[in-house]
């Protein structure tokens, strides 16, 4: 009897152990499924970007690897000349609207997390080197405002005041705002013909923003900074030539480069000003859109002398190099704005003319340059091209698309 009882107990214990073990295995399988489901829902930001739908005040959150639209975000106001910069972690996009709106967008939740109307008319912005400050360039009232990137709290208001020839004090439109090393912002004053450097506080108690002013030339309309953050270059609407400020040697002041590049030639009506933020440096040379000419200018960056003029089919707006610098991609102003021409950076010859759609507005390369995305506003689409074969590989529907901004911009100066 005692032996039977011990055997029964042993069988009972084994049965209970078997049940517990199977339960643990089931729990383990369930945990694995939950973890897999969670992993499938997670997403890094390196694949992501934003496309501006200018007529509807909306953005498309897109995935560059899958050529897909994740979601549309609405309610961003006037995006007719919108641009975007990204936080250091590439999670948040800061959208600068033409109506003075500064909107903070979360790419992971695909939602608006902050928005302020900070002026009457704005024209782009930048984020500081350390990611703490977001600056906005304003037409009305003229000047630059700087905000905390976490809270969108106003940190500094820098009015672009100057003295007119008649002695009156006025405020200028500000353009060409870029970030520079050392938590500095650099921008141009269109009406005043000046370039200003804004040094932001470095965190030391009592430190305040400081402004340094330079005479720049007649009517700077847009500007750019070289990829190394050294040279700030402003295009001049009022004259042939460009103004350059060496940020490593500001005591030298502003110098003129490419003077009189159109001398002796008839200047054409300017339908759309070139975007100097979209010009490029490749193979030791700068490729620059010429104002009022069907040309791309080529300058030697050692002495900034003009070494070539490449004839193109219209007035260039964006002149951009693929990340490997082997090819230069050029878009154009109205009326010949339905094509993109591709130039070999070494031979400086046009190797292909592409037709992405009506009213091409913007181009953006994937981070390693295997593809370029091109928006065609009047065709309501974005076309993706393979940069090696120069053939289209995908199309995405979009409502009057304009600017395309990938998160790789978070890790580059001046973008």
Secondary structure as UniProt FT lines:
FT   HELIX           2..41
FT   TURN            46..47
FT   STRAND          48..53
FT   TURN            54..57
FT   STRAND          58..63
FT   TURN            64..67
FT   STRAND          68..73
FT   TURN            80..81
FT   STRAND          83..86
FT   TURN            88..89
FT   STRAND          92..96
FT   TURN            98..99
FT   STRAND          101..106
FT   TURN            107..110
FT   STRAND          111..117
FT   STRAND          121..127
FT   TURN            129..130
FT   STRAND          133..140
FT   TURN            141..142
FT   STRAND          143..148
FT   TURN            149..151
FT   STRAND          154..159
FT   STRAND          161..163
FT   TURN            165..166
FT   STRAND          169..171
FT   STRAND          174..180
FT   TURN            181..183
FT   STRAND          184..189
FT   TURN            190..193
FT   STRAND          194..199
FT   TURN            205..206
FT   STRAND          210..215
FT   STRAND          220..225
FT   TURN            227..228
FT   STRAND          231..236
FT   TURN            237..238
FT   STRAND          242..246
FT   TURN            247..248
FT   HELIX           250..252
FT   STRAND          254..257
FT   TURN            259..264
FT   HELIX           276..278
FT   STRAND          280..282
FT   TURN            283..284
FT   STRAND          285..289
FT   TURN            291..292
FT   STRAND          295..300
FT   TURN            301..304
FT   STRAND          305..311
FT   STRAND          316..321
FT   TURN            323..324
FT   STRAND          327..332
FT   TURN            334..335
FT   STRAND          340..344
FT   TURN            345..347
FT   STRAND          350..354
FT   STRAND          360..365
FT   TURN            367..368
FT   STRAND          371..376
FT   HELIX           377..379
FT   STRAND          381..386
FT   TURN            387..389
FT   STRAND          392..397
FT   STRAND          401..406
FT   HELIX           407..411
FT   TURN            413..414
//
